[in-house]
Amino acid sequence: MGDHDAALDHAIREVAAILGDALVRLLFPTPVDFPETESPHVTAPLTP
């Protein structure tokens, strides 16, 4: 009864991966565009 065939194991891993990906997308949606003053990216050149 504890025996699993390879196809079932593979299917379980695929479903788990799909559900995990969906959870990550729900928790961390795609970033929105920030106004230039709030941008996380540094665009100004560094001056000494």
C-alpha positions as CSV (number, residue, x, y, z in Angstrom):
1,M,0.0,0.0,0.0
2,G,2.9,2.3,0.6
3,D,4.3,1.6,-2.9
4,H,4.1,4.5,-5.4
5,D,4.8,4.1,-9.0
6,A,7.1,6.5,-10.8
7,A,4.3,8.2,-12.8
8,L,2.4,9.0,-9.6
9,D,5.5,10.4,-7.9
10,H,6.2,12.6,-11.0
11,A,2.6,13.8,-11.1
12,I,2.7,14.7,-7.4
13,R,6.0,16.7,-7.9
14,E,4.5,18.5,-10.9
15,V,1.3,19.5,-9.1
16,A,3.3,20.6,-6.0
17,A,5.6,22.8,-8.3
18,I,2.5,24.4,-10.0
19,L,0.8,25.1,-6.7
20,G,4.0,26.5,-5.2
21,D,4.5,28.8,-8.2
22,A,0.9,30.0,-7.9
23,L,1.4,30.7,-4.2
24,V,4.5,32.7,-4.9
25,R,2.8,34.7,-7.6
26,L,-0.1,35.4,-5.2
27,L,2.1,36.5,-2.4
28,F,4.6,38.5,-4.5
29,P,2.7,40.0,-7.5
30,T,4.7,41.5,-10.3
31,P,6.2,44.8,-9.3
32,V,4.5,48.0,-10.4
33,D,6.3,50.9,-12.0
34,F,7.5,53.4,-9.4
35,P,7.7,57.1,-10.0
36,E,11.3,58.2,-10.7
37,T,11.8,59.6,-7.2
38,E,10.7,56.3,-5.6
39,S,12.6,54.0,-8.0
40,P,14.6,51.3,-6.3
41,H,17.2,51.6,-9.1
42,V,19.9,54.1,-9.0
43,T,19.9,56.1,-12.2
44,A,22.0,59.1,-11.3
45,P,25.8,58.9,-11.9
46,L,27.9,58.7,-8.8
47,T,30.0,61.8,-8.3
48,P,32.9,62.1,-5.8
